[in-house]
């Protein structure tokens, strides 16, 4: 079930995210619980933060964090993070969660959703399956100033 993000679920969401990305599939061994909490707090502090929760009963089972910005004559939602509990993945939960988010944003007057992801991970296929397309007119660029292995 979709609800608007509540700080009451902050710790539960941080725990889900930490377990997922330090688990066997991702193995982000450099990630710490403190990093996750700081990252989440930074996102939630954005002036036009918009977050969603996915509840399984009364328990947090996923979240989506992003913010709304005006882009010329349109409002766009930038998904910074979206995730569901690992045990619920590959069962259609993420697609239903995303569809509910899209419906809520559309009802709120948001014109489009943007996000970035790597082409070589499962999330890329998930987004493509759910109707997201690459925008060939823009490029997401990065310059690494420090890279620790």
N, C-alpha and C positions, 0 to 999 in steps of 0.2 A: 504494500500500500504506500502510495506517495503522500508525503506531507512536506511542508516547508521546513527547512533546517532549523533545529532548535539546539541551543548551546547545552541543553540538558543531555544531549547525545554526543557531545564533543569527544569525550574520552572513549566512548564505545567506537566511534568512527575512526579515531586515531589508532586504536588498537587493531581494528580490522585492516586498515591500510598498512600498518607496520607489519602485521603477521603475513599479509599477502606478499608484500615486496621483499621481505627477508626470507620468505619460504623457498622451497625447492625450485619452483618454476622461475622465479626472478633472481633470487640470491643476491640482493643488494646488501651485501654484508657491511657496507660503509654507512648504511642508514641507521640512525638512532631514534629512539622514541622521542627524545627532546627535539630532534630535527623535524619530525613529523608534526609535533604539537606547535612548534614555531611557524612552520609552513602553513598549517591550517589557520592559526591565529592571524597571520599576515593576509591570507585570502579573505577571511571573515571581516577584516578591518577595511577592506576596499569600500569606497564611498557608495557604490551601487552593487554591493555584493548580493548575490541571489543564490541560495543554497537549497538543496532538496535532500530529503531522506527517503530511503526505502526501508519500510518496516516489515518484519516478518512477525506477525502478532504484535507484541509490544516491544520487541527487540530491534535495535538497529541492525540492518543487514546490508546497508550500502548507503552511498551518498554521492551527490554531485555538487561541486563548488564552482562558481563562476561569477562573472559580473556583467552587467548590462552597460553598454556605452552607446552613445549616439554616433553614427557614422554618416555624415552628411544628412540626408533626409530619412535615414532608416535607424532603427534601434536593433542592436545586435547583442547576442549573448555569447560570451566567450567561455567555453567550458575549460576550466583549468584542470579539474580532476573529476573523474566519474569512476566508481568502483562498486562492486558487490562482493559480498562474502564469498570466498573461494568455493565453499561447499555448494553454493547456489549457482555457480557459473555453468554455462553450457546447457541451461535448462529453459532458456527464454526469458529469464528474470531481467537480465540487463536490457533486452530489447523492449520488454513491457515498461520498464522503468524509464528508458529513454523516450518512448512514445508518450508516456504520461507527462514528462517534462516538456516535450515539444508542444503538446496540447495546452499546457498551462501557460507557456511562454507566448504562444500564438494568441491566446485569450487576453494576455496582458499587453498585447500590441507589439511584441518583438517580431521583427521581420526575418531575421536569419540567425543561425547558430554557427559559430566558428570554433575550431579546435585544431590542435596540432598533435600528431602522433607519428611514430616511426613506421615506415613501410614494412619493416621486417619483424613485426610482432603480431600476435593474434588480434590485438585491438584494431589494427588496420582493417582486417577482414570483417570484424564486427561492425565497424562504422560503414564500410562499403555495403554490407548486407542490409543495413538500416537506412540506405538511401543517401548517404553522404558522398559527395564527389570532390575530387581534387579541383581546386581553382588554379588553373594554369596561368592566370594573369598575375598572381602574386607569388612571392617566394618567402619562405620562412628561413631566415639566415641566422647563423650563429658564429661567433668568434670566441674561441676558448682562450681565456686569459690565463687560466691555471688548470691543469689537468693532473689529478692524482690517481694513481692506479691502486 
